[in-house]
Amino acid sequence: MYIVALVVLSLIAILFLLVPYYRAKDVKLIEAPDISVYKAQLKELANDHASGLLDDEEAARTKTEIERRILKVAETGSVTSFDAPNMPVMISLVTIILFSAAFYAVIGTPGMPDFPIEDHKAAQSSPERLAALAETDAMIDRVTARLATNPDEVQGWAYLANLEMSKGNFQNAAEALYNAHLLAPDTFDYQLMYAESLIMAANERVTPAALIILNEAAKKAPDHAGPKYYLALADFQNGDVDVALDKWKSVQIGLADDDPLMPLINVWINRAEVSLGLAEPLPQTRAPSITAEQAETIQNMSEDEQAELIRQMVMQLADKQAENPTNIEGWIRLSRAYMVLGEREQAIAAMQSAVDNAPDGQKAALQKEVEKLTILE
């Protein structure tokens, strides 16, 4: 049946192409009257009026008529003739249309059944995942309703932010932490969490608002590595690579070798040194950075295609962690990636793997992260 429709549509396309082309007629060149004749008439009219042969009214009427004719000539101009139809060109265009239809009929898949986008979404979403997302939504609704009547509960706003983070709603999480920060403006933890949420909501860019909060947090806890790390990141993103490098190195000196932040600091120090021509890039432990063309391609993908790409990247990270289980930073990143996908059980398992493989000095802090994820269940 599709062959008939394909032939009909091809014929219609050919008709739309040929009919207007062959209806073009040869048009004679229309020469415009010489405008200098009218100019001479205006000059003669002026002389007759000056000598008294014409009164004012008649001279004005005659001048208006001559000027009207001049405007008409200016609007008319000349018309060029159309070229006769080019037969080789027309044959080529028709051949292309017919060949395209035949080409699709041979290598295409016109007989494939439809696969509506909603069915595709349903196929990609397991019942367990849908149930977990529904439960998270229900918890968000309950916490939001409670905060509507008890807006002064600081911990409630922080808990709501964690729920929104688990769904990847970083902007909503930032708004919740903004309220927590307003209620407890002198609390360092809320300041740092609020700044981090702003940065995540801005695709890991240190925004001016986040910069203000980070500076306040740095004043309250000048020795804490968190604000220092993000302030250096702001310098790096603003092009002050040498300043960022010095700040990251100062943070590195103050960290213990088994600190969870140490691998991330080492990566950024290497990036800064590579940018300044001071070092060779480290071997790639993650997927290479995407080019501008690849980024544009991703942006043009549908939501389902982007989700599938993200899932593939998460699976690649999981495979790398299986090969290198002592990479604690990798387990943390994998856990966060699973939370973005809404797969809480896998996120908890990844964080537990971080606990199991971490040095003794890191286990307590990582165990708290496991407990936070468990509370969300």
Buried (B, 14 or more C-beta within 10 A) or exposed (E): EEEEEBEEEBEEBBEEEBEEBEEEEEEEEEEEEEEEEBEEBEEEBEEBBEEEEBEEEEBEEBBEEBEEBBEEBEEEEEEEEEEEEEEEEBEEBBEEBBEEBEEEEEEEEEEEEEEEEEEBEEEEEEEEBEEBBEEBEEBBEEBBEBBEEEEEBBEBBBBBBBBBBBBBBBBBBBBBBBBBBEBBEEBBEBBBBBBBBBBBBBEEEBBEBBBEBBBBBBEEBEEBBBBBBBBBBBBBEEEBBBBBBBBBBEBBEEBEEEBBBBBBBBBBBBBBBBBEEEEEEEEEEEEEEEEEEEEEEEEEEEEEEEBBEBBEEBEEBBEBBEEEBEBBBBBBBBBBBBBBBBBBEBBBBBBBBBBEBBEEEBBEEBBEBBEBBEEBE
